[in-house]
Amino acid sequence: MKISGAEILIDCLKKEGVKHIFGYPGGVVLNIFDALYDEKGLELILTRHEQAAVHAADGYARSSGKVGVALVTSGPGATNTVTGIATASMDSIPLVVFSGQVPTMLIGNDAFQEADIVGITRPCTKHNYLVKDIKYLAQTIKEAFHIASTGRPGPVLIDLPKDVTAGMTEYIQPKEVQLRSYNPTYQGNKWVIKQAAGMIAKAKNPVIMAGGGVILSNAAKELTELAKLTNVPVTMTLMGLGGFPGSHKLSMGMLGMHGTYYANKAVQSADLLIGIGVRFDDRVTGTTDSFAPNAKIIQIDIDPTSIRKNIRVDMPIVGDVKNVLKDMIKIIKDNKEKRPARTTWLKQIDAWRKERPLSYKFDKKVIKPEFVVEKIYEVTKGDAIICTEVGQNQMWAAQFYHYNWPRQLLTSGGLGTMGYGLPAAIGAQFANPKKVVFDIAGDGSIQMNIQELATAVLNKIPVKVAILNNGVLGMVRQWQELFFKERYAHTILHTDRVPDFVKVAEAYGAVGLRATKPEEVVPVLKESLKIKDRPVFMDFVCDWKEKVFPMVPAGAAIDEMIFDED
């Protein structure tokens, strides 16, 4: 019996275990939406913008470890996904995005709502496809899920002409994927791993630097075991937060531009740096010429193109982080030599921690944004999924909430996408219906995708949005104050509460709450946790002059930090 391309698509998604799709309809994908109309095994969540659909699929994927799925129409619908796809690509998030396309005979004729989305997204996808023949549709979908979820994960786009989804063919389920040119290396070289283990044993001042690859590989357990086994302190990149328990005594928190004083000092004083699932991006290293100047460097990553891309490496190990760490732990355990206690090194790090702890100046009259994040941690008992927007809110969320388990922090690291947090939180809530999900936002970034309040309200999604409302584009304003002589060019958003976020929330049918004094923060947060059937907007009116510290200025080494009193 012949079935349509739309029906093939739906069956393939079900075979891949997909339960939720985030999308927005349009003319050339109506065959797919019609096929979904009576479908019980798949739920399509109608977002209010295509960018938000991809961010929601991204949040779903980051928080669950599954492949996120988005479905949009052609032309502007497809081009609206580019920011979300690029966000996922930079952070190695597995997505499959289906875009509609004009019929194959019209491609290249400037037909209505035609866009070369394959060409547009080629630089920001792991792979993409234009399906020109219905007989290749099922195999293409299976390949796309395989590519998105294996090796270094990433987004894959499938462009679907209308005649392909409307056409009919005999459906044969593909059984396996064989791609001759795509064979990720999962097992690290055992000899090299043994040499690396020897370097760790001999080091006096080693540091583990853990990145997003630890979380993507589901290797948090192995990382924790390695750190405890070897008494090596751990610092994490923004993407790596949660890969090692933030409250553990060996944790030094985040390093880099807004990292902790003690993490940055430790990296710069280390004689061995073990980079696990990291790519050594510029926000972490500062000026590369002076990064970890005294250290030998081990780098473990499944993507060979990330090895030595930004920083010299003495011992490269290509392989899946989880597998490599398992092999390394076994080698260390099999070695009968006494393992070093590293007492002197750990005492030095504790001294740096006491010298410059993460802190801020509490004010009885004005709400400090750091205080809000601390109280979110307290009222949620550290057990919430935290999404962020981008800017100061993102850095305060990284600094003052302690992430003790992987997939707990969802944030746009590589691309720094404003508007990411709210739709990502919605996706995360669909993937984790029993978890409390917060979006820590700024009053600038929340307005990038504020229309998704409708998506949350209509689907009864109880995400909590904590808006650190300082009336400015905080991070850009901070740079203007420090480096541009306080010339605040176009970074002042409002001086008289525009918009009124409480009224905006109520207009959408959500709950709106506001705190203007420090003593009102905890009651507002506790009230939000009582709401189980709708989203909550919390407008925290914050000190507009507050800045994120420590801070490494552009072009400086990561131990050349400036502080509030400087």
N, C-alpha and C positions, 0 to 999 in steps of 0.2 A: 504494500500500500504506500502511495506517495503522500508526503506531508509537506507543509510549507517551511520556508527558511525560518520564519518566526517560531514555528513549533519546534524545529530542530534546535534553535538557540535556547529555548526554554528547557528542553529536555537535557541539553548539554550542561546548563547551569545547575540543574538538579543533580545530575550525575557528579558534578564537582562539589556537591554539598552546600551550595549557595542557598541561604535562607532569606536574605535581604538584598534588595537592589535600591540604590538611590538615584533618582532621575527626574526628568522633565520631558513631557511629550512634544511632538511636532509632526509636521506633515509626513515626512519620509519614514518615520518610525511607527506610524499608526498601526501597521500590521502587527508589530511586536506588542504594542500596548493592547490591541484588541485580543491577542492571544493570551495576554496576562489577565484579562478581565475576569475569566472564570477559573483562573489558576489558584489552587489552594496551597500548593507546596512552596510558592514564592510570594514574598510580600514586597511590593514596590512602594517605597516611601517617597512621596511627592515633595521635593524641596521647592524653594521659591526662586532659585537661581542655579544655573548649571555649575558655576564655580563651587557653590556650597554643596552640591551633590557629590562632587569629587572629594572635597574636604570631609564630608560625612563618611564616605566610603573609606577614606584614609584613617579617620578616627576609629572606625569599626575595625580596620585591619590592625592598626597599632595596638589597640587594646585587647584584641582577641588572638592575634597571630595568624588569622585566616586571611584569605585574599578578599579585598574589598571590591565591590562591583558598582559601576555607575553606567547609566544609560541616558543618552541625550540625542537630540535631533541634529540635523546638518547645519552648515553655515554658521550663524552666530551662536547657535546652541553648542556646536563643536568648539568654536574658538573660545567660548566662555570657559571651557574646561582647562585651558592651557596653564593657568596659574596653579590650579590644583594638581595637575600632572607634574609640573616642574617642582612643586613642593614635595611631592612624593618621591620624585626622582632623586633630588638632592639628599633626602633622608633614607633612601633605600626601602621604600614601603611597597609591598606587593598589591598592585591594583590591576584590574582589567576594566578598561573604559570602552564601552561600545558607543560609537557615534553613527548616526544615520548619514547617508550620502544620497545624492541625486542618482537616478538610474544610470547604469553603466554607459548607455549610449549617449548620455548628455554630459558625461564627465569631460571637462576641458572646454565646454561651450559657454561658460559663464551663465549657467542655468540659475534659476531662482534659488537662493539660499545654498549655493555651492561654495565650498571652500576646500582647498587642498590641505585637509587636516593631517594627512599622513606626512606631507612635506613640512608643515608647520611644527609638528610634534616630534619629528625625527631627532632633534638634538636633546629632547627632554624625556624620551621614553627609553626603556631598556630594549624594546623592539616594537614595531607596529606593522599592521597588515591592512591592505585593501583587498577585500574578498570580491573577486570578479565573477566567480562561478559558484553556484549553490552547492555543487558536489564537493567543494573543498571547505565548506563552512564548518562542519563538525570537527574535522581534523584541526582546522585553524584555532578553534576555541580551545581544544584540548592542549595544543601547543602553547597557546597564550597563558593559560593557567600554570603550565609547567615552567615556562620561562619566568613568569612573574614571581613564583614562589621558591625557586631553587637558586643555588649559587648566591650571589649578592642580589637580594630581591629588588624589585623595581616595578614601575608601571608599564603595562602593555596596552596599546590601543588597537582596536579592531574597527575599521571603517566599513559600514554595511550599506551598499547601494540598495535602493528601494526594490529593484527588481529581484535582488537576491533574497530579501526577506519575504517578498510576496510570491516568489516562484515556488514550484513544486518539484520534489524529487524523491527517490527512494532513499530512506534513511538507514545508513549502516553505522552503528556506533564504533568509533575508533577505539582500539584496544590499548595502544601504547604510543609513546612519543619517542621517535628516534631522530635526533638532530646531529648530524655528523660534525658540524662546526661549533656545537655548544656542549661542552663537557666540563663542568666546574670541578675543581680539585677539592675533594672533601677530606682527604687524609693528608696530613702534613708529613714531610720527610722525617722519618724516625731518627736518623743520625743528627739532623739539624736540631730537632727537638731535644735530643740528649745533650748537645752542645749548649743549647740555651739553658737547660736545667742546671748544667755545670756553672754557667755564668751567674745564675741566681744564687747558687750555693756559695760562691766566692765573693759576691758583692757585699760591701760594708754598708752602703747607703742606697739600697734599691727602692724604686717606686713603681707600682703598677698604675698604668694609665688606661682606664677602661672606657670604651666608646659604645656607640649604638650597636656595633656588631655583636657584643655580648648578649644584648637583649634579642636581637634578630635571630641569633643562633640558639636561643633558649639555654644559655650557658651560665646563668647567674649562680646556680648551685656549684658548678665547677670553679668559677672565679672565687667564690667565697671560700671554698675548700683550699684552693691554692694559696690564697692570702693568709689563712689561718695556719696552714702547714708550714709556710716559709717565714711567717712574721713580717710580711712586706706590707707597708701602708698603701692604701688605694686612693687615687683621685680619679674623678670621672669627668668626661666631657658633658656638655649639656644633654646630648643624646644618650649618654651612658648612665644618667642618673636613674637609680632604681636597679641597675645591674649589680650593685653591691649595696648592702644595707647602709643607709645614710646614718643610722644611729650607732653603728658598730664602732668600737674604739679604734679600729684601723682605718676608718673612713676619714678622708680629709675634705670631702665635699668636692665641689666643682673647681676646676682650674681655668686659667685663661684670662681674658680681658676683664671679666667681673668675677673671677674665681676667688677663693679664699686666700688670704695672705700666706697661710701655712702650706697650702698645696703648691702655690707658685714658688715659694722659697724652697720647698722640698725638691721640686723638679729641677730647679736651677742648681741645687747642691748635690743632686744624686750622682752616683757613679755608675748606675745601671737604670735604664728606663725600659719597662716592659709594656709596649703599646699593644693592647688587645682589642681588636675590632675598631681601630681608629684610623683616620686618614690624615691626622695632623693638619687640620685646617688653620687658617690665619688667626681666627679668634682664640685659638688655643695656644698657638706658638708665639704670638707677638712677632717681632722681627726674627726671622729664621736663623740669621747668622749668630745670634746669641742664645738660641734655645738649647736648654740642657747642655751647656758647654763642656761639662766634665763627664758626661755619661756615655757609655756604650748603649746602643739602642737595639732592642729586639722588637720586631713588628710582626704581629700575627693577623692575617686577614685572608678571607676567601677570594678576594678580588686582586689578582696580580697587578692590575694597573694602579692600585692604590699604594702598593709597596714602593717606597722611595720616591713617591710622587712629589712630596713637599719637603721632606727631611731626609738627611743621610741616615742609613740604617746599616748596622753592623751584622745583624743576624735576622734575615728575612725568613718568615715561615708562611708559605701559602697553604691554606687549608681552612676547613670549617672550625671556628673558634671552639666549639664544644668538643669536637674530636681531638683537636690539638691539646687542649687543656687536660682532657682525660689521659692522653698519652704522657703528658708532662708530669701529671700527678703520680701516675704509676711509676715512672722513672725515679721520681724523688722519693717515693715510699720504698722502692726496692733498694735505694742507696742506704747502706747501713751507717753512714757517717752521721754524727750528731748535727742536728740542724741549728743554725745560729739563732740566738735570741734577739739580736739586734737591739739590745737594751739602750745603748748610747744613742743610736739613731732615732729610736722612738721617743726618747726623752727630749732630744733636740726638737723634734716635731711638736711635742707637747709644749715646749717652751715658746715656740713660735705661735702656737694656738692661744696661749695665755697672753702673749704680747699683743696680738692683734686679732681678737675673736671677731666673728661677724656681729656687728652691733649697729645701733642707730640711737639717736637722741630722742627719748620719749617726751612727748608734749602733752600736758593735761588738757589743753584747750583745742589743739588741732589734731586731726587723725593722721598718723603716719602710715603710709601704705605698707611698710614692713610689719607694722603692728597688726594690720588686717590679715596678712598672710599667716603670721604666727597664730592668730586666733582661729583661723580656718583649720590649721593643723591641730589645734587643741580640741575644738568642738567636733572634728571628724575623727579624733584619736589616731590621726595619721593613716586612716584607712580609705580615703577617698581617691578616686581617679581625678587627677588634676590636668585640665587642658589650659592652655594659655593663648593669648594673642601674642603680639610681638612688641618689644620695646622694654620700658622700665618694668612693666607688669610681669613680663616674662622672666627678667633677671631676679626680681624679688621673689617670684614663685620658686625659682631654682635655688635661691639662697636660704630662704626661711621656712620652706616646707621640707621635711626629711622623708625621702623616698626609700622605703624599705623593701619593695618588691618590684620586679620588672613589669613593664607596660603600665606603670602607674602615672607617669608624666607623659603627656602627649603635647608636643610643641613643634613648631616649624623651626628647625635648626639651621639648615643650610641656606634656604631661600629667604627666611625671615618674613613670612607672609602675614601681613595684617588681615584680619578677617578670618583667620583659620580656626580660632578657638571655639566659637559657638557651634558651627556645623560639625566640627570634630567631636564636640561634647555630645551632640545629638547621636552621631554614629556610635560613639562609645557607650551611650546609654542603651541603644538597641542591642549591642553586643553583650552588655553587662547589666541586665535589667534590675538586678538586686543590689548593685553598687550605688553609692552616692557619687555623683559626677559634678565637679565644679569647673567652671570656666573663669579663670582669673584674667580680667580684661582691663584695658584702658578705655577712656571715653572716646578716643580717636579710633582705635581699631575695632571696637565693638560695632561701630556704625558701618563698617565695610560689608557686613553680612547680617545686619540687624533684622532683615526681613525673615530670617529663619526662625524668629520667634513664632511665626505662624505655623511652621512645620512642627515645632515643639508643642505648641498649644493643641493643635488638632490631633496630634498623636499621643497626647497626655504624657509627654516626656518631662520628668521633673528635674531637669538640669538646673543647677544653681549658678547664676552669673554674678560674680563679685566685681563690680566696676570700680576701679581705683580712679575716681573722677577728680583729676587735678586741673581740668580746663585747658590743658596744653598737650601738644605732642611731646611727651615727656623726655624721651631719649634724645630726640633731635634738639629740643630746647636745652637739655643738659650740655650737649656739645657746643651750642651757641653761647651758653654762659661761660664755659671753660675756655673755649678756643676762638670765639668770634665776638669778644668784647660785649657780651650781653645784647647783641643786636638780634632780637627775636623776630626774624623775618618769617612771617606766615606760619608760626607754630602756636600762636595763641588761638585756641579754638573758641573759647567763650569766656565771658566774665560774669554772666548772669544766667547760668544753667540752661544752655541751649544744646540739645533738647532737654526737656524734663524727662529723665529716664523712667521715673515712676509712672508718669502719665502715658509714656510710650508703651510700657509693659501692660498697663491696664487697657489701653486701646486694642492691644492684640489679644486680650483675654488672659494674660499672665498676671502674676502677683508682683507688685512693685513695692519695695521697701527702701527706706533711706536712713543713713546715719550721718550726723554732722558733728558729733562729739565722740571722743574715745570710749566713754562709758556706754554708748549706744551700739557699739560694734558687736559685742557678744550676743546681746538680745536679738539683734537683727539676724545674725547667723543662726542662732537657735530656732528662731521663728521660721527661717527658710527650710530647715530640716524637717519641720512638721508637715510641709506641703508635699504630697505624694502623687498628685495627679496633674500638675501644671509646672511650667518653668517659673523661676523666680529671678527677677532683676533686683539686685541690691546696689543702690547708689551710695557709695562711700565717698563723701566729700573730703578730699585729701589735701594736704599741704602741697601747693603747686611748685614750691621751690625745692622739694626733696629730690635728691640725686642718688644714683646707684653707686655705691662704693664697696670694696676697692674698685679702682679703674686703672687699666693699663692704657695710656695714650697711644694713638697710632704711631707706629715706628719705633716703639720702645720695647725693651725686653720684658718678659712677664714678671720679673721681680722688681721692675721700676714702676711701682704702683703709686697712685695718688689716693689721698684719703680726705674725708670730710673737712678735717682741720687744716689741710694744705692751702 
